[in-house]
Amino acid sequence: MFLIHKLQSPSHRIVSCLPPLLCCADITTSSSTSQDASGRQPSAASSAAAQLAGAQISLRKTLREFPDFPIPGIDFVDIMPLFANPDAHATLLSALELQISQSFGASKPDVIVGLDARGFLFGPGLALRLGVGFAAVRKQGKLPGPCVTAEYVKEYGKDLFQMQQDAIKEGQKVLIVDDIIATGGSAAATADLVHQLKGQVIGYLFILEIPGLNGREKLSAPTTILIENP
């Protein structure tokens, strides 16, 4: 499974000119007890920020880019190596957890909601690390039992998302996650589903973003990108 990045800019690229990179194992084993030049322990916040920055560099290294595929002018960015390598997978989950703590602070979610289909790759593992539940958003007809439905628009037409009616309880705080934000339509439809179930969307978290499509403008809660484009 691959991730297509289709851009409006002449270069049609999302990831390029990446900085020198560290290996995943170095990131996941970095110690939070190192001392600064004065011999004092760094604050927990600065230590976490340093770990997150290192993890982001490492994750960039793991992504692969395939130029001019499937057609000229479009670059494929393959995120599957993040899951093929156990160190990279662990680094991804650690980075997402750190990003949530940095971006949302005390507003810990009660439920992680993942979008069909690549949100399923890391959403359940992230929920497990946080000690919260996971709920799936799927295309119409894929979930059994009573469901709520929301429409979203794609490049080639409209489609429907669904969530089971008992996936979220009234008043629960929800963080919506997916691999990428493009136009923002599918994420906005997911928020509609959460609101139908009387949940509270506290934010959105994506691994990557396609620039130039203004997807964030459709989202009414704080939006965070784990790996910002260089």
C-alpha positions, 0 to 999 in steps of 0.5 A, spaced: 500 500 500 502 506 498 501 514 499 500 518 493 502 525 493 499 530 488 501 537 488 499 543 485 506 546 485 511 545 479 515 541 483 510 536 485 514 534 491 512 533 498 518 530 501 525 533 498 532 535 501 531 531 507 536 533 513 541 528 515 538 522 519 539 518 525 537 510 525 530 508 529 534 504 534 538 511 536 531 514 537 527 509 541 533 508 546 535 515 547 535 517 555 531 522 558 536 523 564 542 526 560 545 532 564 546 539 561 552 542 561 551 545 568 550 538 570 543 539 571 537 534 569 533 537 563 526 539 564 521 533 562 518 538 557 525 539 553 527 532 554 520 530 550 521 535 545 528 533 543 526 526 543 520 528 538 525 532 534 529 526 533 524 521 532 521 526 526 528 526 523 528 518 523 521 517 520 523 521 514 529 517 513 524 511 513 519 514 508 521 512 500 519 516 494 517 514 487 518 519 482 513 519 476 508 514 479 503 512 477 504 517 472 509 523 470 508 529 475 506 525 481 511 522 486 509 516 490 511 516 498 511 509 501 509 509 508 509 502 509 516 501 511 514 505 517 511 498 519 515 493 516 521 495 520 519 494 528 524 499 530 521 504 525 514 502 527 516 503 535 519 510 533 512 512 529 508 510 535 512 513 540 513 520 536 505 520 535 504 519 543 509 525 544 506 529 539 499 528 542 502 530 549 505 536 546 499 539 542 494 537 546 497 537 553 492 535 558 486 534 553 487 526 553 482 523 548 478 518 551 477 515 544 482 514 538 478 514 531 482 512 525 480 513 518 479 507 513 484 504 511 491 507 513 488 510 519 487 503 521 495 501 521 497 505 527 490 508 530 489 501 534 497 501 537 496 508 539 490 507 542 493 501 546 499 506 548 495 511 551 490 506 554 484 508 551 479 505 546 479 505 538 473 506 533 473 505 526 470 509 520 469 505 514 466 506 507 458 505 507 456 497 508 463 495 511 460 495 518 455 491 522 449 493 526 446 500 527 451 506 524 451 513 523 453 516 516 456 522 513 458 524 506 464 526 503 466 529 496 472 526 493 476 528 486 471 523 482 465 524 486 461 523 493 462 517 498 459 515 504 463 514 511 460 510 517 461 509 524 457 504 529 452 507 533 456 505 540 463 506 538 463 513 542 459 515 548 456 522 549 461 527 551 467 522 550 473 526 547 475 524 540 482 524 537 481 523 529 487 520 526 489 518 519 496 517 515 495 524 511 491 530 510 489 532 503 483 536 502 480 535 509 474 532 506 474 525 509 476 528 516 471 533 516 466 527 515 469 523 520 468 529 525 460 529 523 460 522 525 463 524 532 458 529 533 452 525 531 454 520 536 455 527 541 462 526 542 467 532 542 473 532 537 479 535 541 483 535 534 486 531 528 493 528 528 496 526 521 503 523 519 503 527 513 500 533 509 499 535 502 501 542 501 497 547 497 490 543 498 488 547 504 485 541 508 486 544 514 481 550 513 475 545 513 477 542 520 474 546 526 479 543 531 486 543 532 490 540 527 497 537 528 502 534 522 507 529 525 512 530 519 512 537 517 514 538 509 521 541 509 
